[in-house]
Amino acid sequence: MPQHTPNDSAYNYCALPLAVYACRPDLTSGRRFDEGESKYRTCFQRDRDRIIHSEAFRRLKYKTQVFVYHQGDHYRTRLTHTLEVAQITRALARALMVNEDLAEAIALAHDLGHPPFAHSGEETLQACMADVGGFDHNDQSLRVLTFIERKYPAFFGLNLSWETLEGVVKHNGPLVAKGQTATDAGLPVTITETDKESDWRLDTFASIEAQVAAIADDIAYNSHDVEDGLRAGLFTLEDIQDVTLIRDIIATAKKTYPDLSDTLLAYETIREMIGAMVNDVLAETQSRIQELAPASPEDIRMADKQMVAFSADMLEKVNELRQFLWSRMYKHHTVCRSMHKYSRIVADLYHSFMDDSSLLPNKWQERIRDEGDGSDIGKARIVADYIASMTDRSAIKEHEDLFEPYWKVR
């Protein structure tokens, strides 16, 4: 990517003075398609704004986190989860004196590629597409940002900065071993194709801002899944006291507030959980930074380990919590029954559209004709684009429209 000439005015619009290892907007590697930059917003602020104004971002409102939209108004959706991730991301980024705008943009974009019905929808698409290129929600997020969103006359996608897209690609760490290519590693199609032009440097870590967004995602879903699981009655406060992290927090809360109701105790527990994880990440990250003494963002990327992380003690507690949530929430029979039902919706839609693309809306038929390269692989990718773009309720409606004989007749 082209290196831009430093722009002091853009740098001055950062929220705070930046650490030497933070990404600076005046030193961005730029965008795929050259555009004039704003005088009053940095490139990363513009990235954030473009993501927020995208259709894919708005659709997160009706995409499942764990509970489908009709099961209750107060459960997290992909949208509210994303906003919580962004909030924790900004808090961590500010405390570490790294670029809040870049970190927030990555946080807001990280789930754009999720299909309807949470991980059940993704697993179903993965199975359907096993022989035609596969499906991966991180890869799909990149595809949304570089190809599917179409709001500009000069290019497909949102034309975000290299640093934001790199964060979407690598926020969970390097994707290949040193010296290995995307093709060698069998990486998903969009990452592999865009790497040829953009060079994501797949064998390095991402920026510290991307690492902040990744761990904020962990903090957000671990804490809010506890709250949603309690609200749904899948387990009780007494049940979850078996988890070390929760037990210690509840014991302190009960000592401080002896007459606290279960409802307020649950809220207090969630708040303290988030605070404990955030404080631990800050302490561990600052220790790792002190040890590495990075003098530039490049030093973060070339480090031999992730800089933003839980301490060993906290990671053990977090893993214990994840195991509890896996067995008591994600594998609870009521959740599994719902996901089983909705996975059939995704599979039915996929196979119907692959068997007869004339069932697709006209613009998606046109994409198959114009962009599908005539192969089953090209066709499957566009069918997956259509299904992954759906919300829970639009997928349910589409399924009823195709398979319920009395739909719109009653």
C-alpha positions as a Markdown table, in Angstrom:
| # | Residue | x | y | z |
|---|---|---|---|---|
| 1 | Met | 0.0 | 0.0 | 0.0 |
| 2 | Pro | 1.2 | 3.6 | -0.6 |
| 3 | Gln | 2.7 | 5.5 | 2.3 |
| 4 | His | 1.1 | 8.8 | 2.8 |
| 5 | Thr | 3.0 | 12.0 | 3.5 |
| 6 | Pro | 2.6 | 13.0 | 7.2 |
| 7 | Asn | -0.2 | 15.3 | 7.7 |
| 8 | Asp | 0.1 | 17.3 | 11.0 |
| 9 | Ser | -3.5 | 18.5 | 10.9 |
| 10 | Ala | -4.8 | 15.0 | 10.8 |
| 11 | Tyr | -2.5 | 13.8 | 13.6 |
| 12 | Asn | -3.6 | 16.7 | 15.8 |
| 13 | Tyr | -7.2 | 15.4 | 15.7 |
| 14 | Cys | -6.4 | 12.3 | 17.7 |
| 15 | Ala | -8.2 | 12.2 | 21.0 |
| 16 | Leu | -5.0 | 12.1 | 23.1 |
| 17 | Pro | -1.3 | 12.2 | 22.6 |
| 18 | Leu | -0.3 | 8.8 | 21.3 |
| 19 | Ala | 2.3 | 6.3 | 22.6 |
| 20 | Val | 5.2 | 5.7 | 20.2 |
| 21 | Tyr | 3.9 | 2.2 | 19.4 |
| 22 | Ala | 0.4 | 3.4 | 18.5 |
| 23 | Cys | -0.8 | 3.7 | 14.9 |
| 24 | Arg | -0.8 | 7.3 | 13.7 |
| 25 | Pro | -3.3 | 8.5 | 11.1 |
| 26 | Asp | -0.7 | 10.7 | 9.4 |
| 27 | Leu | 1.5 | 7.6 | 8.8 |
| 28 | Thr | -1.3 | 5.4 | 7.5 |
| 29 | Ser | -0.5 | 2.9 | 4.7 |
| 30 | Gly | -3.5 | 4.4 | 2.9 |
| 31 | Arg | -6.6 | 3.1 | 1.1 |
| 32 | Arg | -6.8 | 0.9 | -1.9 |
| 33 | Phe | -8.4 | 3.6 | -3.9 |
| 34 | Asp | -7.0 | 7.1 | -3.5 |
| 35 | Glu | -9.3 | 9.7 | -2.0 |
| 36 | Gly | -8.9 | 13.2 | -0.7 |
| 37 | Glu | -8.8 | 13.0 | 3.1 |
| 38 | Ser | -10.8 | 15.2 | 5.5 |
| 39 | Lys | -9.4 | 18.3 | 7.1 |
| 40 | Tyr | -11.2 | 17.7 | 10.3 |
| 41 | Arg | -11.4 | 13.9 | 10.7 |
| 42 | Thr | -8.5 | 11.4 | 10.6 |
| 43 | Cys | -8.6 | 8.5 | 8.2 |
| 44 | Phe | -9.5 | 6.2 | 11.1 |
| 45 | Gln | -12.4 | 8.4 | 12.2 |
| 46 | Arg | -13.7 | 8.3 | 8.6 |
| 47 | Asp | -13.4 | 4.5 | 8.6 |
| 48 | Arg | -15.4 | 4.4 | 11.8 |
| 49 | Asp | -18.1 | 6.6 | 10.4 |
| 50 | Arg | -18.3 | 4.6 | 7.1 |
| 51 | Ile | -18.8 | 1.4 | 9.1 |
| 52 | Ile | -21.6 | 2.9 | 11.3 |
| 53 | His | -23.4 | 4.2 | 8.1 |
| 54 | Ser | -23.1 | 0.9 | 6.3 |
| 55 | Glu | -26.1 | -1.4 | 5.7 |
| 56 | Ala | -24.3 | -4.3 | 7.2 |
| 57 | Phe | -23.9 | -2.5 | 10.5 |
| 58 | Arg | -27.6 | -1.6 | 10.7 |
| 59 | Arg | -28.6 | -5.3 | 10.1 |
| 60 | Leu | -26.7 | -6.3 | 13.2 |
| 61 | Lys | -29.8 | -5.1 | 15.1 |
| 62 | Tyr | -31.7 | -8.2 | 14.2 |
| 63 | Lys | -28.9 | -10.8 | 14.2 |
| 64 | Thr | -28.6 | -13.3 | 17.1 |
| 65 | Gln | -26.0 | -13.2 | 19.7 |
| 66 | Val | -27.3 | -16.2 | 21.7 |
| 67 | Phe | -31.1 | -15.5 | 21.8 |
| 68 | Val | -33.2 | -14.9 | 18.7 |
| 69 | Tyr | -35.0 | -11.5 | 18.6 |
| 70 | His | -38.5 | -12.7 | 19.4 |
| 71 | Gln | -37.3 | -14.4 | 22.6 |
| 72 | Gly | -37.1 | -11.1 | 24.5 |
| 73 | Asp | -36.3 | -7.4 | 24.1 |
| 74 | His | -33.4 | -7.2 | 26.6 |
| 75 | Tyr | -31.1 | -9.9 | 25.3 |
| 76 | Arg | -28.0 | -8.9 | 23.4 |
| 77 | Thr | -28.1 | -8.8 | 19.7 |
| 78 | Arg | -25.0 | -8.6 | 17.4 |
| 79 | Leu | -25.5 | -4.8 | 17.4 |
| 80 | Thr | -25.7 | -4.3 | 21.1 |
| 81 | His | -22.8 | -6.7 | 21.6 |
| 82 | Thr | -20.8 | -4.7 | 19.0 |
| 83 | Leu | -21.5 | -1.4 | 20.8 |
| 84 | Glu | -20.4 | -3.0 | 24.2 |
| 85 | Val | -17.2 | -4.2 | 22.5 |
| 86 | Ala | -16.6 | -0.7 | 21.1 |
| 87 | Gln | -17.1 | 0.9 | 24.5 |
| 88 | Ile | -14.6 | -1.4 | 26.3 |
| 89 | Thr | -12.2 | -1.0 | 23.4 |
| 90 | Arg | -12.2 | 2.8 | 23.7 |
| 91 | Ala | -11.6 | 2.5 | 27.5 |
| 92 | Leu | -8.6 | 0.2 | 27.0 |
| 93 | Ala | -7.2 | 2.2 | 24.1 |
| 94 | Arg | -7.3 | 5.4 | 26.0 |
| 95 | Ala | -5.7 | 3.9 | 29.1 |
| 96 | Leu | -2.9 | 2.5 | 26.9 |
| 97 | Met | -2.5 | 5.8 | 25.0 |
| 98 | Val | -3.1 | 4.1 | 21.6 |
| 99 | Asn | -5.4 | 5.2 | 18.8 |
| 100 | Glu | -9.0 | 5.1 | 20.0 |
| 101 | Asp | -10.5 | 5.8 | 16.6 |
| 102 | Leu | -8.7 | 2.9 | 14.9 |
| 103 | Ala | -9.4 | 0.5 | 17.7 |
| 104 | Glu | -13.1 | 1.5 | 17.7 |
| 105 | Ala | -13.4 | 1.1 | 13.9 |
| 106 | Ile | -12.0 | -2.4 | 14.2 |
| 107 | Ala | -14.4 | -3.2 | 17.1 |
| 108 | Leu | -17.4 | -1.9 | 15.1 |
| 109 | Ala | -16.4 | -3.9 | 12.0 |
| 110 | His | -15.4 | -7.2 | 13.6 |
| 111 | Asp | -18.8 | -9.0 | 13.4 |
| 112 | Leu | -20.2 | -7.6 | 10.2 |
| 113 | Gly | -19.8 | -10.9 | 8.4 |
| 114 | His | -21.8 | -13.0 | 10.8 |
| 115 | Pro | -24.8 | -14.7 | 9.2 |
| 116 | Pro | -28.2 | -14.9 | 11.0 |
| 117 | Phe | -28.7 | -17.3 | 14.0 |
| 118 | Ala | -25.3 | -16.8 | 15.6 |
| 119 | His | -22.8 | -19.6 | 15.4 |
| 120 | Ser | -25.4 | -22.1 | 14.3 |
| 121 | Gly | -25.9 | -20.1 | 11.1 |
| 122 | Glu | -22.2 | -20.0 | 10.5 |
| 123 | Glu | -21.6 | -23.7 | 11.2 |
| 124 | Thr | -24.5 | -24.5 | 8.8 |
| 125 | Leu | -23.0 | -22.4 | 6.0 |
| 126 | Gln | -19.6 | -23.9 | 6.7 |
| 127 | Ala | -21.0 | -27.4 | 6.2 |
| 128 | Cys | -22.9 | -26.4 | 3.1 |
| 129 | Met | -19.9 | -24.8 | 1.5 |
| 130 | Ala | -17.3 | -27.4 | 2.5 |
| 131 | Asp | -16.6 | -28.4 | -1.1 |
| 132 | Val | -17.0 | -24.9 | -2.6 |
| 133 | Gly | -14.5 | -22.7 | -0.8 |
| 134 | Gly | -15.9 | -22.8 | 2.8 |
| 135 | Phe | -17.3 | -20.0 | 4.9 |
| 136 | Asp | -15.7 | -18.1 | 7.7 |
| 137 | His | -17.3 | -15.0 | 9.4 |
| 138 | Asn | -14.0 | -13.1 | 9.7 |
| 139 | Asp | -13.4 | -13.6 | 6.0 |
| 140 | Gln | -17.0 | -12.6 | 5.4 |
| 141 | Ser | -16.5 | -9.4 | 7.4 |
| 142 | Leu | -13.6 | -8.5 | 5.1 |
| 143 | Arg | -15.7 | -9.3 | 2.1 |
| 144 | Val | -18.5 | -7.0 | 3.3 |
| 145 | Leu | -16.0 | -4.2 | 3.7 |
| 146 | Thr | -14.1 | -4.7 | 0.4 |
| 147 | Phe | -16.8 | -6.0 | -1.9 |
| 148 | Ile | -20.4 | -6.4 | -0.8 |
| 149 | Glu | -21.2 | -2.9 | 0.5 |
| 150 | Arg | -21.9 | -0.7 | -2.6 |
| 151 | Lys | -22.4 | 2.9 | -1.8 |
| 152 | Tyr | -19.7 | 4.7 | -3.8 |
| 153 | Pro | -19.6 | 5.2 | -7.5 |
| 154 | Ala | -15.9 | 4.7 | -7.9 |
| 155 | Phe | -15.4 | 1.4 | -6.1 |
| 156 | Phe | -17.0 | -1.6 | -4.4 |
| 157 | Gly | -16.7 | -1.8 | -0.6 |
| 158 | Leu | -16.1 | 1.0 | 1.9 |
| 159 | Asn | -12.4 | 1.7 | 0.9 |
| 160 | Leu | -11.2 | 1.7 | 4.5 |
| 161 | Ser | -7.7 | 2.3 | 5.5 |
| 162 | Trp | -5.1 | -0.6 | 5.4 |
| 163 | Glu | -4.8 | -0.5 | 9.2 |
| 164 | Thr | -8.5 | -1.0 | 9.8 |
| 165 | Leu | -8.8 | -3.9 | 7.4 |
| 166 | Glu | -5.6 | -5.4 | 8.8 |
| 167 | Gly | -7.3 | -5.4 | 12.2 |
| 168 | Val | -10.3 | -7.1 | 10.9 |
| 169 | Val | -8.1 | -9.8 | 9.2 |
| 170 | Lys | -5.6 | -10.4 | 12.1 |
| 171 | His | -7.2 | -9.2 | 15.3 |
| 172 | Asn | -6.9 | -12.7 | 16.7 |
| 173 | Gly | -3.2 | -13.0 | 15.8 |
| 174 | Pro | -1.0 | -14.2 | 12.9 |
| 175 | Leu | -2.8 | -16.4 | 10.4 |
| 176 | Val | 0.2 | -18.2 | 8.9 |
| 177 | Ala | 3.6 | -19.4 | 10.1 |
| 178 | Lys | 6.7 | -17.5 | 9.1 |
| 179 | Gly | 7.4 | -17.9 | 5.4 |
| 180 | Gln | 4.0 | -19.5 | 4.7 |
| 181 | Thr | 1.6 | -18.0 | 2.2 |
| 182 | Ala | -2.2 | -17.7 | 2.5 |
| 183 | Thr | -2.6 | -20.4 | -0.1 |
| 184 | Asp | -0.2 | -22.7 | 1.7 |
| 185 | Ala | -2.2 | -22.3 | 4.9 |
| 186 | Gly | -5.5 | -22.8 | 3.1 |
| 187 | Leu | -6.9 | -19.5 | 4.3 |
| 188 | Pro | -10.4 | -18.4 | 3.3 |
| 189 | Val | -10.9 | -17.0 | -0.1 |
| 190 | Thr | -11.3 | -13.2 | 0.5 |
| 191 | Ile | -8.3 | -13.0 | 2.8 |
| 192 | Thr | -6.3 | -15.0 | 0.2 |
| 193 | Glu | -7.4 | -12.9 | -2.8 |
| 194 | Thr | -7.0 | -9.5 | -1.1 |
| 195 | Asp | -3.6 | -10.4 | 0.3 |
| 196 | Lys | -2.2 | -10.5 | -3.2 |
| 197 | Glu | -2.7 | -6.7 | -3.5 |
| 198 | Ser | -2.9 | -5.4 | 0.0 |
| 199 | Asp | -0.3 | -7.7 | 1.7 |
| 200 | Trp | -1.8 | -8.2 | 5.1 |
| 201 | Arg | 1.5 | -9.5 | 6.5 |
| 202 | Leu | -0.3 | -12.6 | 7.6 |
| 203 | Asp | 2.7 | -14.0 | 9.6 |
| 204 | Thr | 2.8 | -11.0 | 12.0 |
| 205 | Phe | 0.6 | -9.8 | 14.8 |
| 206 | Ala | -1.8 | -6.9 | 14.1 |
| 207 | Ser | -1.5 | -3.5 | 15.5 |
| 208 | Ile | -2.0 | -3.0 | 19.3 |
| 209 | Glu | -5.3 | -1.3 | 18.5 |
| 210 | Ala | -6.6 | -4.5 | 16.8 |
| 211 | Gln | -5.4 | -6.5 | 19.8 |
| 212 | Val | -7.3 | -4.2 | 22.1 |
| 213 | Ala | -10.5 | -4.7 | 20.1 |
| 214 | Ala | -10.0 | -8.5 | 20.1 |
| 215 | Ile | -9.7 | -8.8 | 23.9 |
| 216 | Ala | -12.6 | -6.3 | 24.4 |
| 217 | Asp | -14.7 | -8.8 | 22.4 |
| 218 | Asp | -13.7 | -11.5 | 24.9 |
| 219 | Ile | -14.5 | -9.3 | 27.9 |
| 220 | Ala | -17.9 | -8.2 | 26.5 |
| 221 | Tyr | -19.3 | -11.6 | 25.5 |
| 222 | Asn | -18.0 | -13.4 | 28.7 |
| 223 | Ser | -19.8 | -10.8 | 30.9 |
| 224 | His | -23.0 | -10.2 | 29.0 |
| 225 | Asp | -23.5 | -13.9 | 28.3 |
| 226 | Val | -23.6 | -14.4 | 32.1 |
| 227 | Glu | -26.2 | -11.7 | 32.4 |
| 228 | Asp | -28.3 | -13.1 | 29.5 |
| 229 | Gly | -28.0 | -16.6 | 30.8 |
| 230 | Leu | -29.3 | -15.5 | 34.3 |
| 231 | Arg | -32.1 | -13.5 | 32.7 |
| 232 | Ala | -33.2 | -16.6 | 30.6 |
| 233 | Gly | -33.1 | -18.8 | 33.7 |
| 234 | Leu | -30.6 | -21.2 | 32.2 |
| 235 | Phe | -28.6 | -21.0 | 35.5 |
| 236 | Thr | -28.8 | -19.2 | 38.8 |
| 237 | Leu | -26.4 | -17.0 | 40.8 |
| 238 | Glu | -25.9 | -19.9 | 43.1 |
| 239 | Asp | -25.0 | -22.2 | 40.2 |
| 240 | Ile | -22.4 | -19.8 | 38.8 |
| 241 | Gln | -20.7 | -19.3 | 42.1 |
| 242 | Asp | -18.9 | -22.5 | 41.3 |
| 243 | Val | -16.8 | -20.3 | 38.9 |
| 244 | Thr | -13.8 | -18.8 | 40.7 |
| 245 | Leu | -14.0 | -15.4 | 39.1 |
| 246 | Ile | -17.7 | -15.1 | 39.9 |
| 247 | Arg | -17.5 | -16.6 | 43.4 |
| 248 | Asp | -14.9 | -14.0 | 44.6 |
| 249 | Ile | -17.0 | -11.1 | 43.2 |
| 250 | Ile | -20.3 | -12.3 | 44.6 |
| 251 | Ala | -18.7 | -12.8 | 48.1 |
| 252 | Thr | -17.4 | -9.3 | 48.1 |
| 253 | Ala | -20.7 | -7.8 | 46.9 |
| 254 | Lys | -22.7 | -9.7 | 49.6 |
| 255 | Lys | -20.3 | -8.5 | 52.2 |
| 256 | Thr | -20.6 | -4.9 | 51.0 |
| 257 | Tyr | -24.3 | -5.0 | 50.5 |
| 258 | Pro | -25.8 | -7.7 | 52.8 |
| 259 | Asp | -29.4 | -7.1 | 51.8 |
| 260 | Leu | -28.9 | -6.9 | 48.0 |
| 261 | Ser | -31.7 | -8.5 | 45.9 |
| 262 | Asp | -30.7 | -11.1 | 43.4 |
| 263 | Thr | -31.4 | -8.7 | 40.5 |
| 264 | Leu | -29.1 | -6.0 | 41.8 |
| 265 | Leu | -26.5 | -8.7 | 42.9 |
| 266 | Ala | -26.5 | -9.9 | 39.2 |
| 267 | Tyr | -25.9 | -6.4 | 37.9 |
| 268 | Glu | -23.2 | -5.7 | 40.5 |
| 269 | Thr | -21.5 | -9.0 | 39.6 |
| 270 | Ile | -21.5 | -8.1 | 35.8 |
| 271 | Arg | -20.0 | -4.7 | 36.5 |
| 272 | Glu | -17.3 | -6.0 | 38.7 |
| 273 | Met | -16.5 | -8.8 | 36.3 |
| 274 | Ile | -15.9 | -6.3 | 33.5 |
| 275 | Gly | -13.8 | -4.1 | 35.8 |
| 276 | Ala | -11.7 | -7.1 | 37.0 |
| 277 | Met | -11.0 | -8.2 | 33.4 |
| 278 | Val | -10.2 | -4.7 | 32.2 |
| 279 | Asn | -7.9 | -4.0 | 35.1 |
| 280 | Asp | -6.1 | -7.3 | 34.6 |
| 281 | Val | -5.6 | -6.7 | 30.9 |
| 282 | Leu | -4.2 | -3.2 | 31.5 |
| 283 | Ala | -1.7 | -4.4 | 34.1 |
| 284 | Glu | -0.6 | -7.4 | 32.0 |
| 285 | Thr | -0.3 | -5.3 | 28.8 |
| 286 | Gln | 1.7 | -2.6 | 30.5 |
| 287 | Ser | 4.0 | -5.2 | 31.9 |
| 288 | Arg | 4.5 | -6.8 | 28.4 |
| 289 | Ile | 5.1 | -3.4 | 26.8 |
| 290 | Gln | 7.6 | -2.5 | 29.4 |
| 291 | Glu | 9.4 | -5.8 | 28.7 |
| 292 | Leu | 9.4 | -5.3 | 24.9 |
| 293 | Ala | 10.0 | -1.5 | 25.0 |
| 294 | Pro | 8.5 | -1.0 | 21.5 |
| 295 | Ala | 9.5 | 2.1 | 19.7 |
| 296 | Ser | 7.0 | 1.9 | 16.9 |
| 297 | Pro | 3.9 | 0.1 | 15.7 |
| 298 | Glu | 6.2 | -2.2 | 13.7 |
| 299 | Asp | 7.8 | -3.5 | 17.0 |
| 300 | Ile | 4.3 | -4.5 | 18.1 |
| 301 | Arg | 3.7 | -6.4 | 14.8 |
| 302 | Met | 7.0 | -8.1 | 15.0 |
| 303 | Ala | 6.9 | -9.2 | 18.6 |
| 304 | Asp | 7.1 | -12.8 | 19.5 |
| 305 | Lys | 3.8 | -12.7 | 21.5 |
| 306 | Gln | 0.6 | -10.8 | 21.7 |
| 307 | Met | 1.0 | -7.6 | 23.7 |
| 308 | Val | -2.6 | -7.2 | 24.8 |
| 309 | Ala | -3.6 | -10.1 | 27.0 |
| 310 | Phe | -5.0 | -11.5 | 30.2 |
| 311 | Ser | -2.5 | -12.5 | 32.9 |
| 312 | Ala | -2.0 | -16.3 | 33.3 |
| 313 | Asp | -4.1 | -16.2 | 36.5 |
| 314 | Met | -7.0 | -14.3 | 34.9 |
| 315 | Leu | -6.8 | -16.4 | 31.7 |
| 316 | Glu | -7.3 | -19.5 | 33.9 |
| 317 | Lys | -10.4 | -17.9 | 35.5 |
| 318 | Val | -11.8 | -16.8 | 32.1 |
| 319 | Asn | -11.3 | -20.2 | 30.6 |
| 320 | Glu | -13.2 | -21.7 | 33.6 |
| 321 | Leu | -16.0 | -19.3 | 33.0 |
| 322 | Arg | -16.1 | -20.1 | 29.3 |
| 323 | Gln | -16.4 | -23.8 | 30.1 |
| 324 | Phe | -19.3 | -23.1 | 32.4 |
| 325 | Leu | -21.0 | -21.0 | 29.7 |
| 326 | Trp | -20.4 | -23.7 | 27.2 |
| 327 | Ser | -22.0 | -26.5 | 29.2 |
| 328 | Arg | -24.7 | -24.5 | 31.0 |
| 329 | Met | -25.7 | -22.0 | 28.3 |
| 330 | Tyr | -24.5 | -22.7 | 24.8 |
| 331 | Lys | -25.3 | -26.4 | 25.1 |
| 332 | His | -28.5 | -25.9 | 27.2 |
| 333 | His | -31.3 | -27.9 | 25.5 |
| 334 | Thr | -33.5 | -24.9 | 24.9 |
| 335 | Val | -30.7 | -23.1 | 23.1 |
| 336 | Cys | -29.7 | -26.2 | 21.2 |
| 337 | Arg | -33.3 | -26.8 | 20.1 |
| 338 | Ser | -33.6 | -23.2 | 18.8 |
| 339 | Met | -30.3 | -23.4 | 17.0 |
| 340 | His | -31.2 | -26.8 | 15.5 |
| 341 | Lys | -34.4 | -25.3 | 14.1 |
| 342 | Tyr | -32.7 | -22.3 | 12.7 |
| 343 | Ser | -29.9 | -24.2 | 11.2 |
| 344 | Arg | -32.4 | -26.0 | 9.0 |
| 345 | Ile | -33.6 | -22.6 | 7.8 |
| 346 | Val | -30.1 | -21.7 | 6.6 |
| 347 | Ala | -29.5 | -25.1 | 5.0 |
| 348 | Asp | -32.9 | -25.0 | 3.2 |
| 349 | Leu | -32.3 | -21.6 | 1.8 |
| 350 | Tyr | -28.8 | -22.4 | 0.7 |
| 351 | His | -29.7 | -25.6 | -1.2 |
| 352 | Ser | -32.8 | -24.0 | -2.7 |
| 353 | Phe | -30.9 | -21.1 | -4.1 |
| 354 | Met | -28.1 | -23.3 | -5.4 |
| 355 | Asp | -30.6 | -25.6 | -7.1 |
| 356 | Asp | -32.5 | -22.7 | -8.7 |
| 357 | Ser | -30.9 | -19.3 | -8.6 |
| 358 | Ser | -34.1 | -17.8 | -10.1 |
| 359 | Leu | -35.5 | -17.9 | -6.6 |
| 360 | Leu | -33.1 | -15.2 | -5.6 |
| 361 | Pro | -34.1 | -11.5 | -5.8 |
| 362 | Asn | -33.2 | -9.9 | -9.1 |
| 363 | Lys | -30.1 | -8.0 | -8.0 |
| 364 | Trp | -28.6 | -11.2 | -6.6 |
| 365 | Gln | -29.3 | -13.1 | -9.8 |
| 366 | Glu | -27.5 | -10.3 | -11.7 |
| 367 | Arg | -24.5 | -10.7 | -9.4 |
| 368 | Ile | -24.4 | -14.4 | -10.2 |
| 369 | Arg | -24.5 | -13.6 | -13.9 |
| 370 | Asp | -22.0 | -10.8 | -13.8 |
| 371 | Glu | -19.6 | -11.8 | -11.0 |
| 372 | Gly | -20.1 | -15.6 | -10.4 |
| 373 | Asp | -17.6 | -16.7 | -13.1 |
| 374 | Gly | -19.9 | -19.4 | -14.3 |
| 375 | Ser | -18.8 | -22.0 | -11.7 |
| 376 | Asp | -20.5 | -23.6 | -8.8 |
| 377 | Ile | -17.9 | -22.0 | -6.5 |
| 378 | Gly | -18.6 | -18.5 | -7.8 |
| 379 | Lys | -22.3 | -19.1 | -7.5 |
| 380 | Ala | -22.1 | -20.5 | -4.0 |
| 381 | Arg | -20.1 | -17.5 | -2.8 |
| 382 | Ile | -22.8 | -15.1 | -3.9 |
| 383 | Val | -25.5 | -17.3 | -2.5 |
| 384 | Ala | -23.6 | -17.3 | 0.8 |
| 385 | Asp | -23.2 | -13.5 | 0.5 |
| 386 | Tyr | -27.0 | -13.2 | 0.3 |
| 387 | Ile | -27.8 | -15.5 | 3.2 |
| 388 | Ala | -25.0 | -14.1 | 5.4 |
| 389 | Ser | -26.5 | -10.6 | 4.8 |
| 390 | Met | -29.9 | -11.7 | 6.2 |
| 391 | Thr | -31.1 | -10.8 | 9.6 |
| 392 | Asp | -32.8 | -13.5 | 11.7 |
| 393 | Arg | -36.3 | -12.2 | 10.8 |
| 394 | Ser | -35.6 | -11.8 | 7.1 |
| 395 | Ala | -34.3 | -15.4 | 6.9 |
| 396 | Ile | -37.4 | -16.7 | 8.8 |
| 397 | Lys | -39.6 | -14.7 | 6.4 |
| 398 | Glu | -37.7 | -15.9 | 3.3 |
| 399 | His | -38.0 | -19.5 | 4.5 |
| 400 | Glu | -41.7 | -19.2 | 5.1 |
| 401 | Asp | -42.1 | -17.6 | 1.7 |
| 402 | Leu | -40.4 | -20.5 | 0.0 |
| 403 | Phe | -41.6 | -23.5 | 2.0 |
| 404 | Glu | -44.9 | -22.5 | 3.7 |
| 405 | Pro | -47.7 | -23.2 | 1.2 |
| 406 | Tyr | -50.1 | -20.8 | 2.8 |
| 407 | Trp | -47.7 | -17.9 | 3.4 |
| 408 | Lys | -49.3 | -14.6 | 2.2 |
| 409 | Val | -52.5 | -16.6 | 1.4 |
| 410 | Arg | -54.0 | -16.7 | 4.9 |
